[in-house]
Amino acid sequence: MTDISAIVLAAGEGNRLRPLTANRPKPMLPAATTPIIEHVFDELLEAGVTQLTVVVGYGRERVQSHFGPTYRNVPINYVVQEKQLGSGHALLAAEETVSGTCLVVNGDQLVDRRIIADVIETHDAGADATLGLIRQADVSHYGGVILEDGEITEIVENPRDERNYRLNAGVYALEPSAFEAARAVDPDDGERSLVDAIAELIDSEAVVRGVVSEGLWVDATYPWDLLRVADSLFAAGTVPEREVADSAQIHESATLLEPIVIADDAVVGPGAVVGPSACLGENVTVGASAVCEHSVVDADTRIGVNATLVDCVTGRGVRVGAGSTVGGGPGDVHVGDRIHQDEPLGALLADHATDDGGVTYAPGTIVGSDARIHAGSTVRGTIGDDTEVQG
């Protein structure tokens, strides 16, 4: 593959990441301090991709306004999936933007250039599709494939049996026949799946190759996974152990503990302790003597004097008052109709959530967008959007 076109699927919402995705799509959530999809773009370009098509849908304005018409001098062609009717439907929406062989990747999962490069190198004219795979003990929440002598003989969503599956990393090299297969698949509850299209190719005895890669792959399925995403980026060296923007203002008496990343225009006040494993987005302020450890703090957030954040994820524009405490996980977290036990989350504070100071957050607390917590409150469980909690 010489001139390499890539289709990036970025139309989904990410329901299990609510309330963080109430105002933006999952691909725009922070991986350390930059959007997940920006890391995907970087890895595609480093692997040699020269053309980008991005399928957008839910919250598409957030993607388009952030990146504009180009990224690192590579043109971006946006295609709108008006209704989110599955990954196969998204693929077909972008069909007219490519010809011949193309790459397809998920825009809401971290993949590094090694997986992409392995797929490019493995794919040849004799294959209708080539999939990037990784070794992972538990594939039950993702797509698993059976690989025999370099060819995929079966692909299964959420497999539950004990066979030797490889995890489908969501990196595909596809020939035009894959688009035909996506069209041929019968929709399931109105949605067309790219995985079903690959299964259709296999059933038709087309050649579907797989390559097992040692590259980094991380998915953020639930809010606490954003902590794991940042940890993985630090561990892989994708984000340096100490990255502090030139425009950040760090008081001489503040303490920074690596690994740490601090974005543009952030301010760390006197006596504050930030890190280890802390990510401060653009224009974040950490007040005097505050502590921020193992947390992902998104842009425009203010952490008050003497506040403590441990195992915390915030949205944008959050206000944590003076002396408030997120003591860290593990905790039981309510997501939809499920309770996830002992997850490593101190608290999630969604966009523009505010507390008036002296608030204590029980492990696993989720606070919705624009909620307000009055001074001296102790909160636990799930606090809805626009909710006011009295002390």
Solvent accessible surface area in square Angstrom, and as a share of the most:
residue,aa,sasa,rsa
1,M,81,0.36
2,T,129,0.75
3,D,111,0.57
4,I,8,0.04
5,S,16,0.11
6,A,1,0.00
7,I,0,0.00
8,V,0,0.00
9,L,17,0.08
10,A,2,0.01
11,A,7,0.05
12,G,37,0.36
13,E,37,0.16
14,G,23,0.22
15,N,106,0.54
16,R,134,0.49
17,L,1,0.01
18,R,105,0.38
19,P,16,0.10
20,L,1,0.01
21,T,0,0.00
22,A,29,0.22
23,N,68,0.35
24,R,3,0.01
25,P,0,0.00
26,K,18,0.08
27,P,2,0.01
28,M,13,0.06
29,L,0,0.00
30,P,7,0.04
31,A,0,0.00
32,A,4,0.03
33,T,33,0.19
34,T,50,0.29
35,P,10,0.06
36,I,2,0.01
37,I,0,0.00
38,E,32,0.14
39,H,23,0.10
40,V,0,0.00
41,F,0,0.00
42,D,36,0.19
43,E,12,0.06
44,L,0,0.00
45,L,23,0.11
46,E,83,0.37
47,A,22,0.17
48,G,35,0.33
49,V,5,0.03
50,T,59,0.34
51,Q,88,0.39
52,L,4,0.02
53,T,7,0.04
54,V,0,0.00
55,V,0,0.00
56,V,0,0.00
57,G,6,0.05
58,Y,57,0.22
59,G,22,0.21
60,R,75,0.27
61,E,113,0.51
62,R,80,0.29
63,V,0,0.00
64,Q,60,0.27
65,S,94,0.61
66,H,90,0.40
67,F,21,0.09
68,G,23,0.22
69,P,104,0.66
70,T,65,0.38
71,Y,30,0.11
72,R,119,0.44
73,N,147,0.76
74,V,22,0.12
75,P,78,0.49
76,I,14,0.07
77,N,70,0.36
78,Y,45,0.17
79,V,24,0.14
80,V,54,0.31
81,Q,6,0.03
82,E,126,0.57
83,K,144,0.61
84,Q,71,0.32
85,L,62,0.31
86,G,20,0.19
87,S,43,0.28
88,G,0,0.00
89,H,55,0.25
90,A,4,0.03
91,L,0,0.00
92,L,34,0.17
93,A,39,0.30
94,A,0,0.00
95,E,40,0.18
96,E,159,0.71
97,T,44,0.26
98,V,23,0.13
99,S,104,0.67
100,G,38,0.36
101,T,39,0.23
102,C,0,0.00
103,L,0,0.00
104,V,0,0.00
105,V,1,0.00
106,N,37,0.19
107,G,0,0.00
108,D,38,0.20
109,Q,25,0.11
110,L,7,0.03
111,V,7,0.04
112,D,15,0.08
113,R,103,0.38
114,R,119,0.44
115,I,0,0.00
116,I,0,0.00
117,A,43,0.33
118,D,42,0.22
119,V,0,0.00
120,I,26,0.13
121,E,148,0.66
122,T,43,0.25
123,H,17,0.07
124,D,67,0.35
125,A,108,0.84
126,G,46,0.44
127,A,3,0.02
128,D,33,0.17
129,A,0,0.00
130,T,0,0.00
131,L,0,0.00
132,G,0,0.00
133,L,0,0.00
134,I,15,0.07
135,R,137,0.50
136,Q,67,0.30
137,A,116,0.90
138,D,79,0.41
139,V,12,0.07
140,S,18,0.11
141,H,116,0.52
142,Y,43,0.17
143,G,6,0.06
144,G,0,0.00
145,V,0,0.00
146,I,22,0.11
147,L,48,0.24
148,E,99,0.44
149,D,153,0.79
150,G,32,0.31
151,E,70,0.32
152,I,7,0.04
153,T,61,0.36
154,E,65,0.29
155,I,16,0.08
156,V,40,0.23
157,E,89,0.40
158,N,64,0.33
159,P,7,0.04
160,R,170,0.62
161,D,72,0.37
162,E,169,0.76
163,R,114,0.42
164,N,110,0.56
165,Y,16,0.06
166,R,57,0.21
167,L,0,0.00
168,N,16,0.08
169,A,0,0.00
170,G,3,0.03
171,V,0,0.00
172,Y,8,0.03
173,A,0,0.00
174,L,0,0.00
175,E,34,0.15
176,P,70,0.44
177,S,38,0.25
178,A,0,0.00
179,F,7,0.03
180,E,100,0.45
181,A,6,0.05
182,A,1,0.01
183,R,104,0.38
184,A,64,0.50
185,V,16,0.09
186,D,120,0.62
187,P,67,0.42
188,D,96,0.50
189,D,145,0.75
190,G,45,0.43
191,E,82,0.37
192,R,60,0.22
193,S,33,0.21
194,L,4,0.02
195,V,18,0.10
196,D,52,0.27
197,A,0,0.00
198,I,0,0.00
199,A,30,0.23
200,E,64,0.29
201,L,8,0.04
202,I,29,0.15
203,D,116,0.60
204,S,73,0.47
205,E,155,0.70
206,A,28,0.22
207,V,44,0.25
208,V,2,0.01
209,R,55,0.20
210,G,6,0.06
211,V,27,0.16
212,V,37,0.21
213,S,4,0.03
214,E,126,0.56
215,G,9,0.08
216,L,33,0.16
217,W,24,0.09
218,V,5,0.03
219,D,7,0.04
220,A,1,0.01
221,T,19,0.11
222,Y,31,0.12
223,P,0,0.00
224,W,15,0.05
225,D,13,0.07
226,L,0,0.00
227,L,5,0.03
228,R,109,0.40
229,V,1,0.01
230,A,4,0.03
231,D,52,0.27
232,S,23,0.15
233,L,3,0.01
234,F,16,0.07
235,A,94,0.73
236,A,53,0.41
237,G,52,0.50
238,T,60,0.35
239,V,11,0.06
240,P,68,0.43
241,E,103,0.46
242,R,125,0.46
243,E,75,0.34
244,V,46,0.26
245,A,23,0.17
246,D,152,0.79
247,S,51,0.33
248,A,16,0.12
249,Q,117,0.52
250,I,58,0.30
251,H,77,0.35
252,E,166,0.75
253,S,59,0.38
254,A,18,0.14
255,T,58,0.34
256,L,27,0.14
257,L,73,0.36
258,E,81,0.36
259,P,30,0.19
260,I,0,0.00
261,V,6,0.04
262,I,1,0.01
263,A,15,0.12
264,D,66,0.34
265,D,78,0.40
266,A,0,0.00
267,V,49,0.28
268,V,1,0.01
269,G,9,0.09
270,P,62,0.39
271,G,35,0.34
272,A,0,0.00
273,V,46,0.26
274,V,0,0.00
275,G,1,0.01
276,P,50,0.32
277,S,24,0.15
278,A,0,0.00
279,C,1,0.00
280,L,0,0.00
281,G,3,0.03
282,E,95,0.43
283,N,57,0.29
284,V,0,0.00
285,T,39,0.23
286,V,0,0.00
287,G,11,0.11
288,A,30,0.23
289,S,58,0.37
290,A,0,0.00
291,V,45,0.26
292,C,0,0.00
293,E,63,0.28
294,H,44,0.20
295,S,1,0.00
296,V,2,0.01
297,V,2,0.01
298,D,9,0.05
299,A,8,0.06
300,D,54,0.28
301,T,0,0.00
302,R,74,0.27
303,I,2,0.01
304,G,18,0.17
305,V,70,0.40
306,N,90,0.46
307,A,0,0.00
308,T,37,0.22
309,L,0,0.00
310,V,30,0.17
311,D,20,0.10
312,C,0,0.00
313,V,0,0.00
314,T,1,0.00
315,G,0,0.00
316,R,77,0.28
317,G,8,0.08
318,V,1,0.00
319,R,95,0.35
320,V,5,0.03
321,G,13,0.13
322,A,59,0.46
323,G,36,0.34
324,S,0,0.00
325,T,50,0.29
326,V,1,0.00
327,G,54,0.52
328,G,7,0.07
329,G,27,0.26
330,P,85,0.54
331,G,8,0.07
332,D,70,0.36
333,V,0,0.00
334,H,83,0.37
335,V,18,0.10
336,G,82,0.79
337,D,147,0.76
338,R,126,0.46
339,I,96,0.49
340,H,13,0.06
341,Q,132,0.59
342,D,104,0.54
343,E,38,0.17
344,P,67,0.42
345,L,0,0.00
346,G,0,0.00
347,A,0,0.00
348,L,0,0.00
349,L,3,0.01
350,A,0,0.00
351,D,5,0.03
352,H,97,0.43
353,A,3,0.02
354,T,41,0.24
355,D,5,0.03
356,D,58,0.30
357,G,8,0.08
358,G,38,0.36
359,V,0,0.00
360,T,64,0.37
361,Y,8,0.03
362,A,10,0.08
363,P,66,0.42
364,G,1,0.01
365,T,0,0.00
366,I,6,0.03
367,V,1,0.00
368,G,2,0.02
369,S,6,0.04
370,D,76,0.40
371,A,1,0.01
372,R,110,0.40
373,I,1,0.00
374,H,40,0.18
375,A,60,0.46
376,G,54,0.52
377,S,5,0.03
378,T,84,0.49
379,V,5,0.03
380,R,157,0.57
381,G,26,0.25
382,T,78,0.45
383,I,24,0.12
384,G,37,0.36
385,D,67,0.35
386,D,111,0.57
387,T,51,0.29
388,E,99,0.44
389,V,30,0.17
390,Q,125,0.56
391,G,76,0.73
